[in-house]
Amino acid sequence: MTVPVPDGTPVPVAAPSTWAPLRHPVFRALWIAQFGGNIGTWAQMVGAQWLMGDLGGGGLAIGLVQTAATLPVFLFVVPAGALGDSMDRRKLLLLGQSVMTAAATVLLLVTVIHVVNPVLLLGLTAVMAAGQGLAAPAFQAVQPELVGRDQIPAAALLNGVNANVGRAIGPALGGVLIAAAGPAAAFALNVASFVGLLVVLARWHREVPPRPLGAERVLAAVRTGARYVRNAPRFGAVLARSTVFMVFASSLWALLPILARGPLRLGPSGYGLLLGGIGVGAVLGALVVPAIRARAEPGVVVSAGTLVYAATLVLTGPSRSVPLVAVTLVVTGLTWVAVLSTLNSGAQMVLPDWTRARALAYYQLAIMGGQALGGFVWGLVAQLWGASTALVAAGIGLAVSLPVGWRWAPMAGPTLDPSAEQHLPAPPDVPVTGLGHVLVLIEWRVPDESATAFTEAMRAVGLSRRRTGATLWGLFRDVEDPECFLEAFTVPDWTEHLRQHLERGTAMDRLAEAAARQLVVPGTGPQVRHLVREDS
């Protein structure tokens, strides 16, 4: 692990213990409550998938349960991310959790009174997913403020272990409850777990950071978040790798219940115990992955884990041996948590606080969108050619995708520091903040021998301007005065430009501009002009 010093040079430091984040009381309370929530959610999922089979659903219908549990997240998560950067994240978590609790309670009631049908089952599953979509970006965004930047990788790994052990215990417990009392018992467990998390959130007294310019409007915040993501190459690489991985890797979660009911001839308890192997692998991951990360770059960890996961799909698909599948799923759990925790921590480490929730919404979009698409595609393949063939095809596809990721979404690069830093000079004192489009012109004087290096350095500056609010950006050179370069960019309004100065600056933005300043004519500095559009 490395951290940047003021000049940007990475310095090796000892990685925090995997368990260090649990020393923070709020993180620990939320982690434990989330563990209960994960158990309940996965008990509900296995109950829903099993109930769909009991209601006469085939491979496609069972696969659609996963789609219903993920597609609404895909639809809601981007505006939820904007809300997470515009309002108190704790209140947004409470809202999302309340929606999930209400939908889970209704599903329990309609199951108990025997009026549930496939459409109602899918609909209520989708409402729960909508609540998850509201809460997911805010939950990811609060992690750094709970544990600190140096413990983000450990916190991401612990959250991955939490989710996967919950994914193992939940179905196993759900299978026992289904066998003993039917799917309604699994749904009741889910309701109870949601209530526990609501209590923890209600008792958390979060300090809301000050906003000098007030909260952003939601639609404007959505546009700003999208602009940030488009101009953050390292974060974009994480999104691309996450999407491709999930489209293929989600085949296991969609098709394992079909494999259990069919070729492996297992009941709900046996299916739950199969998933227990994944939980064992996740726990092993908590012990093994930190040592791997200390010796390998994140991109290597993701690529190696992806290749091993692909091999487990190919082995699991045609196997008719329950012990072999169970052992293979242990490896599956380890590689799943290694890949996703590395991607998750990679996403959080490069994002500043001011846009963390809305940018992480796109990470959730990649994860849930890939899972929703995978659930549909591999469920359809299973319906046509069988679950075994679908798993083998997904494994081969995942392995083939690796060279594409190496070429188009590299994760390597210098250490980035997204910590807040107000590095820009004070903006002009303009009494009216509601002015229209702003054009900022910055004149740089650069000696001819430094022109090429300056142009290259300004590419990073241009990305910085766009990430923090610029809608258009360009660098121009005067043909009559070759030493004169003119940087020009537009901002939607004066308030947005003030946010660039007062709220959105980071250490990595300062370093980008400092690299350009080192190349100017000695004794000169950039000359700035601000113009406001008058013809609108």
C-alpha positions in Angstrom: 0.0 0.0 0.0 1.3 3.5 -0.7 0.2 7.1 0.2 1.1 10.3 -1.6 3.3 13.0 0.0 2.8 16.7 -0.9 4.8 16.4 -4.1 2.8 13.4 -5.3 5.5 10.7 -4.7 4.0 7.5 -3.4 5.6 6.3 -0.1 5.1 2.7 1.1 3.3 2.3 4.4 2.1 -0.7 6.4 -1.4 -1.8 5.4 -3.9 -1.6 8.2 -5.2 -4.8 9.7 -8.2 -6.3 7.9 -10.1 -6.0 11.2 -9.0 -2.4 12.0 -12.3 -0.8 10.7 -14.3 -2.7 13.3 -12.6 -0.6 16.0 -14.7 2.3 14.9 -18.1 2.1 16.9 -20.4 3.4 14.1 -18.8 1.3 11.4 -19.0 -1.8 13.7 -22.7 -1.2 14.5 -23.6 -0.7 10.9 -21.5 -3.7 9.8 -23.2 -6.0 12.3 -26.7 -4.7 11.4 -25.8 -5.0 7.7 -24.7 -8.6 8.3 -28.1 -9.3 9.7 -29.7 -7.5 6.7 -27.6 -9.6 4.3 -28.7 -12.8 5.9 -32.3 -11.7 5.7 -32.0 -10.5 2.1 -30.5 -13.8 0.9 -32.9 -15.9 2.9 -35.6 -13.9 1.1 -33.9 -14.4 -2.2 -33.7 -18.2 -1.9 -37.3 -18.2 -0.6 -38.4 -16.1 -3.7 -36.6 -18.3 -6.1 -37.9 -21.5 -4.5 -41.4 -20.1 -4.3 -41.3 -19.1 -8.0 -40.5 -22.8 -8.8 -43.4 -23.9 -6.6 -45.6 -21.5 -8.5 -44.7 -23.2 -11.8 -42.0 -20.9 -13.0 -39.3 -22.4 -15.3 -35.6 -21.3 -15.7 -36.4 -17.9 -17.2 -39.0 -17.1 -14.5 -36.5 -18.1 -11.7 -33.8 -16.1 -13.4 -36.2 -13.1 -13.5 -36.2 -13.1 -9.7 -32.6 -12.0 -9.8 -33.4 -9.4 -12.5 -36.3 -8.0 -10.4 -33.9 -7.8 -7.4 -31.3 -5.8 -9.4 -33.0 -3.9 -12.3 -34.7 -1.3 -10.1 -31.3 -0.5 -8.5 -30.1 0.1 -12.1 -33.0 2.6 -12.5 -32.9 4.4 -9.2 -29.3 4.5 -8.2 -28.1 7.5 -10.3 -30.7 10.0 -8.9 -30.1 8.4 -5.5 -26.4 9.1 -5.8 -27.2 12.8 -6.6 -29.4 12.9 -3.5 -26.6 11.3 -1.5 -24.4 14.3 -2.3 -27.2 16.9 -1.8 -28.8 15.8 1.4 -28.0 14.1 4.7 -26.8 10.6 3.7 -28.1 9.1 7.0 -31.7 10.4 6.2 -31.4 8.8 2.7 -30.3 5.5 4.2 -33.3 5.6 6.5 -35.7 6.3 3.6 -34.3 3.5 1.5 -34.4 1.0 4.4 -38.0 2.0 5.2 -39.1 1.2 1.6 -37.4 -2.2 1.8 -39.0 -3.0 5.1 -42.5 -2.0 3.9 -42.2 -4.2 0.8 -40.8 -7.1 2.7 -43.7 -6.9 5.2 -46.3 -6.9 2.4 -44.6 -9.9 0.7 -44.7 -11.8 4.0 -48.4 -11.0 4.4 -49.5 -12.0 0.9 -47.5 -15.3 1.2 -49.1 -16.1 4.6 -52.6 -15.6 3.3 -51.8 -17.5 0.0 -52.6 -14.8 -2.5 -49.1 -14.5 -3.9 -48.5 -15.1 -7.6 -45.5 -14.8 -9.9 -46.3 -11.2 -10.9 -46.8 -10.0 -7.3 -43.7 -11.9 -6.2 -41.6 -10.1 -8.9 -43.2 -6.8 -8.2 -42.5 -6.7 -4.4 -39.0 -8.0 -5.0 -38.6 -5.0 -7.4 -39.8 -2.6 -4.7 -37.3 -3.9 -2.2 -34.6 -3.4 -4.9 -35.8 0.2 -5.4 -35.2 0.8 -1.7 -31.8 -0.7 -2.0 -31.1 1.6 -5.0 -32.0 4.6 -2.9 -29.7 3.5 -0.1 -26.7 1.9 -1.9 -24.7 5.0 -3.0 -25.1 6.7 0.4 -24.0 3.6 2.2 -20.9 3.3 0.0 -20.2 7.1 0.3 -20.2 7.1 4.1 -17.5 4.4 4.5 -14.5 6.8 4.3 -16.0 9.1 6.9 -16.5 6.1 9.2 -13.0 4.6 9.0 -10.6 7.1 7.3 -8.9 6.8 3.9 -6.1 4.5 4.9 -8.6 1.8 6.0 -10.9 2.0 2.9 -9.4 -1.2 1.4 -9.8 -3.1 4.6 -13.4 -1.8 5.0 -14.2 -2.8 1.5 -12.9 -6.3 2.1 -14.9 -6.6 5.4 -18.0 -5.4 3.6 -17.4 -8.0 0.9 -16.9 -10.7 3.5 -20.1 -9.5 5.2 -22.1 -9.7 2.0 -20.8 -13.1 1.0 -21.0 -14.8 4.4 -24.5 -13.4 4.6 -25.1 -14.7 1.1 -24.0 -18.1 2.4 -25.7 -18.2 5.8 -28.9 -16.5 4.5 -29.7 -19.2 1.9 -28.7 -22.0 4.2 -30.9 -20.7 6.9 -33.6 -19.8 4.4 -33.4 -23.4 3.1 -33.9 -24.8 6.6 -36.8 -22.4 7.2 -38.4 -23.2 3.9 -38.2 -26.9 4.6 -39.7 -26.5 8.0 -42.4 -23.8 7.5 -42.4 -22.7 3.8 -41.1 -19.5 2.1 -43.1 -17.3 4.5 -40.6 -18.1 7.3 -37.7 -16.9 5.2 -39.6 -13.7 4.4 -40.3 -13.2 8.1 -36.5 -13.4 8.8 -35.9 -10.7 6.2 -38.4 -8.3 7.8 -36.8 -8.8 11.2 -33.3 -8.1 9.8 -34.5 -4.9 8.1 -36.0 -3.6 11.4 -32.6 -4.2 13.1 -30.8 -2.0 10.5 -33.4 0.7 10.8 -32.8 0.9 14.6 -29.0 1.3 14.1 -29.5 4.1 11.5 -32.1 5.9 13.7 -29.6 5.9 16.6 -26.6 7.2 14.6 -26.0 10.9 15.1 -24.1 11.8 12.0 -22.4 15.2 11.7 -23.4 16.8 8.4 -20.5 18.5 6.7 -21.1 22.3 6.0 -22.0 23.4 2.5 -20.9 27.0 1.9 -23.2 27.3 -1.2 -26.0 25.2 0.0 -27.3 21.9 -1.4 -27.3 21.3 -5.2 -30.5 20.8 -7.1 -31.0 17.1 -7.9 -31.0 17.3 -11.7 -28.0 19.6 -11.7 -26.2 17.2 -9.3 -27.0 14.2 -11.7 -25.5 16.1 -14.6 -22.4 17.1 -12.6 -22.0 13.4 -11.5 -22.2 12.2 -15.0 -19.7 14.8 -16.1 -17.3 13.8 -13.4 -17.5 10.1 -14.3 -16.8 10.9 -18.0 -13.6 12.7 -17.1 -12.2 10.4 -14.5 -10.3 7.7 -16.4 -9.2 5.6 -13.5 -12.7 5.4 -12.1 -14.0 4.7 -15.6 -11.6 1.7 -15.8 -13.1 0.3 -12.5 -16.6 0.7 -14.0 -15.7 -1.1 -17.2 -14.1 -4.0 -15.4 -17.0 -4.3 -12.9 -19.6 -4.4 -15.6 -17.9 -7.1 -17.7 -17.2 -9.2 -14.6 -20.7 -9.0 -13.3 -22.4 -9.8 -16.7 -20.6 -13.2 -16.8 -20.1 -13.9 -13.0 -23.7 -13.3 -12.1 -24.6 -16.5 -14.0 -23.7 -18.5 -10.9 -26.2 -16.7 -8.7 -29.0 -16.9 -11.3 -28.5 -20.6 -12.2 -27.2 -22.3 -9.0 -30.8 -22.9 -7.7 -31.7 -24.6 -11.1 -28.5 -26.7 -10.9 -29.4 -27.7 -7.3 -33.0 -28.6 -8.1 -32.1 -30.4 -11.4 -28.8 -32.3 -12.0 -27.6 -32.2 -8.4 -31.1 -33.3 -7.1 -30.9 -31.2 -3.9 -33.7 -29.7 -1.8 -33.7 -26.2 -0.3 -31.5 -27.3 2.6 -28.9 -28.8 0.2 -29.0 -25.7 -1.9 -28.4 -23.5 1.1 -25.5 -25.7 2.2 -23.9 -25.3 -1.3 -23.9 -21.6 -0.8 -22.3 -22.2 2.5 -19.2 -23.1 0.6 -19.2 -19.6 -0.9 -19.3 -18.1 2.6 -16.4 -20.2 3.7 -14.5 -18.9 0.7 -15.4 -15.3 1.6 -14.0 -15.8 5.1 -10.8 -17.3 3.7 -10.7 -14.2 1.4 -10.5 -11.9 4.4 -7.4 -13.8 5.5 -5.7 -14.3 2.1 -6.6 -11.2 0.1 -4.7 -8.6 2.1 -1.5 -10.6 1.7 -2.1 -10.9 -2.1 -2.8 -7.1 -2.3 0.5 -6.4 -0.5 2.4 -8.2 -3.3 0.3 -7.4 -6.4 -1.2 -4.3 -8.1 -5.0 -4.1 -8.0 -5.3 -4.8 -11.8 -3.4 -8.0 -11.3 -5.6 -9.1 -8.4 -8.7 -8.4 -10.4 -7.4 -10.2 -13.5 -6.1 -13.3 -11.6 -9.3 -13.5 -9.6 -11.4 -13.2 -12.8 -9.5 -16.0 -14.4 -9.9 -18.4 -11.4 -13.6 -17.5 -11.1 -14.1 -18.3 -14.8 -12.5 -21.7 -14.2 -14.9 -22.4 -11.3 -17.9 -21.7 -13.6 -16.6 -24.2 -16.2 -16.0 -26.8 -13.5 -19.4 -26.3 -11.7 -21.6 -26.4 -14.8 -21.1 -30.0 -16.0 -20.4 -31.5 -12.5 -22.9 -34.0 -11.0 -20.8 -34.4 -7.8 -22.2 -32.4 -4.8 -18.8 -32.6 -2.9 -16.9 -31.4 -5.9 -19.3 -28.5 -6.5 -19.2 -27.6 -2.8 -15.3 -27.4 -2.9 -15.3 -25.4 -6.1 -17.7 -22.9 -4.6 -15.3 -22.3 -1.8 -12.8 -21.1 -4.4 -15.6 -19.1 -6.0 -16.4 -17.3 -2.8 -12.7 -16.4 -2.3 -12.3 -15.0 -5.8 -15.6 -13.2 -5.8 -14.7 -11.3 -2.7 -11.1 -10.7 -3.9 -12.3 -9.2 -7.3 -15.3 -7.1 -6.0 -13.6 -5.8 -2.8 -10.6 -4.7 -4.9 -12.8 -3.0 -7.5 -14.9 -1.4 -4.7 -11.9 0.0 -2.8 -10.4 1.1 -6.1 -13.5 3.1 -6.8 -13.6 4.7 -3.4 -9.9 5.6 -3.2 -10.0 7.9 -6.3 -13.2 9.8 -5.5 -13.5 13.1 -3.6 -16.2 13.5 -0.9 -18.1 16.1 -2.8 -19.1 13.7 -5.6 -18.6 10.3 -3.9 -22.2 9.2 -3.6 -23.2 10.2 -7.2 -20.1 8.7 -8.7 -20.4 5.5 -6.7 -24.0 5.4 -8.0 -22.4 4.5 -11.4 -20.4 1.8 -9.7 -23.6 0.4 -8.3 -25.1 0.8 -11.8 -22.3 -1.3 -13.2 -22.7 -4.0 -10.6 -26.5 -4.2 -10.5 -26.9 -3.5 -14.2 -24.5 -6.3 -15.1 -26.2 -8.6 -12.6 -29.7 -7.8 -14.0 -28.5 -8.4 -17.6 -26.7 -11.5 -16.6 -29.7 -12.9 -14.8 -31.8 -12.4 -17.9 -29.3 -13.6 -20.5 -28.1 -16.7 -18.6 -31.6 -17.6 -17.5 -32.7 -17.5 -21.1 -29.7 -19.6 -22.2 -30.5 -22.1 -19.4 -34.1 -22.2 -20.6 -33.0 -23.1 -24.2 -29.9 -25.3 -23.6 -29.8 -26.1 -19.9 -28.1 -24.6 -16.8 -24.9 -26.6 -17.2 -24.3 -25.3 -20.7 -25.0 -21.7 -19.6 -22.5 -21.9 -16.8 -19.8 -23.2 -19.0 -20.5 -20.6 -21.7 -20.4 -17.8 -19.0 -17.0 -19.1 -17.7 -15.5 -19.1 -21.2 -16.9 -15.7 -21.9 -15.5 -14.3 -18.7 -12.0 -15.7 -19.5 -12.2 -14.3 -23.1 -13.1 -10.8 -21.7 -9.8 -10.5 -19.8 -7.6 -9.3 -22.8 -10.2 -6.7 -23.5 -10.0 -5.4 -19.9 -6.2 -5.2 -20.1 -6.3 -3.2 -23.3 -9.3 -0.9 -22.8 -9.6 -0.6 -19.0 -6.2 -0.6 -17.3 -6.3 0.0 -13.6 -2.6 0.8 -13.1 -1.3 4.3 -12.6 0.1 6.8 -10.2 -1.4 7.1 -6.7 -4.2 9.7 -6.7 -5.1 11.9 -3.7 -8.7 13.1 -3.8 -8.7 14.8 -0.5 -10.3 18.2 -0.4 -8.0 21.2 -1.0 -9.1 24.7 -1.9 -6.1 25.4 -4.2 -7.6 27.9 -6.7 -7.3 31.6 -6.0 -10.3 33.4 -4.5 -12.9 34.1 -7.2 -14.0 37.7 -8.0 -16.5 39.2 -5.6 -19.6 39.2 -7.6 -22.8 40.2 -5.7 -25.2 38.2 -7.8 -24.7 34.4 -7.8 -27.5 33.6 -10.3 -25.6 34.9 -13.4 -25.9 32.9 -16.6 -23.2 31.0 -18.5 -19.7 31.8 -17.4 -16.7 31.8 -19.8 -13.3 31.6 -18.1 -10.2 32.7 -20.1 -6.8 31.9 -18.7 -3.7 33.2 -20.5 -0.5 31.2 -20.1 3.0 32.2 -21.4 5.1 29.2 -22.2 8.6 29.1 -23.8 8.7 27.3 -27.2 10.9 24.5 -25.9 8.3 23.6 -23.2 5.2 23.9 -25.5 4.8 20.1 -26.1 5.2 19.2 -22.5 2.8 22.0 -21.5 0.2 20.8 -23.9 0.5 17.3 -22.4 0.3 18.6 -18.9 -2.8 20.7 -19.7 -4.7 17.5 -20.7 -4.8 16.6 -17.0 -5.9 20.2 -16.1 -8.7 20.0 -18.7 -9.9 16.8 -17.1 -9.8 18.6 -13.7 -11.9 21.5 -15.0 -14.5 19.2 -16.5 -14.7 17.0 -13.4 -15.4 20.1 -11.2 -18.0 21.7 -13.4 -16.8 22.9 -16.8 -19.1 21.9 -19.7 -16.6 22.8 -22.5 -12.9 23.1 -22.3 -10.1 23.9 -24.8 -6.5 25.0 -25.1 -5.5 27.4 -27.9 -2.2 28.8 -29.1 -1.7 32.2 -30.6 -0.3 31.9 -34.1 1.1 35.5 -34.0 2.6 35.1 -30.4 3.6 31.4 -30.1 4.4 31.8 -26.4 0.8 32.7 -25.6 -1.6 29.8 -24.8 -5.2 30.5 -24.0 -7.2 28.1 -21.9 -10.9 28.5 -22.2 -13.8 26.8 -20.5 -17.5 27.4 -19.8 -19.5 26.8 -16.6 -23.3 26.7 -16.5 -23.6 29.6 -14.0 -21.7 31.6 -11.5 -22.7 29.5 -8.5 -21.3 26.4 -10.3 -18.1 28.3 -10.8 -18.0 29.2 -7.2 -18.3 25.5 -6.3 -15.2 24.9 -8.4 -13.3 27.4 -6.3 -14.8 26.7 -2.8 -16.1 23.1 -2.7 -14.6 20.8 -5.3 -10.9 21.3 -5.4 -8.7 18.3 -4.5 -5.0 17.6 -4.0 -4.8 15.8 -7.3 -6.3 18.8 -9.1 -3.7 21.0 -7.5 -0.9 18.7 -8.6 -2.2 18.7 -12.2 -2.2 22.5 -12.3 1.2 22.7 -10.5 2.8 20.5 -13.3 1.6 23.0 -15.9 2.7 26.1 -13.9 6.3 24.7 -13.8 6.5 25.0 -17.6 5.6 28.7 -17.9 8.0 31.6 -18.6 9.8 32.3 -15.4 8.3 35.3 -13.5 4.9 34.9 -15.2 1.7 33.3 -14.0 -1.7 32.6 -15.6 -3.9 35.7 -16.2 -7.6 35.0 -15.6 -10.7 36.7 -17.0 -14.3 35.9 -16.3 -17.0 36.7 -18.8 -20.8 36.2 -18.3 -23.1 35.5 -21.3 -25.5 38.4 -22.0 -27.5 37.2 -25.0 -29.5 34.5 -23.3 
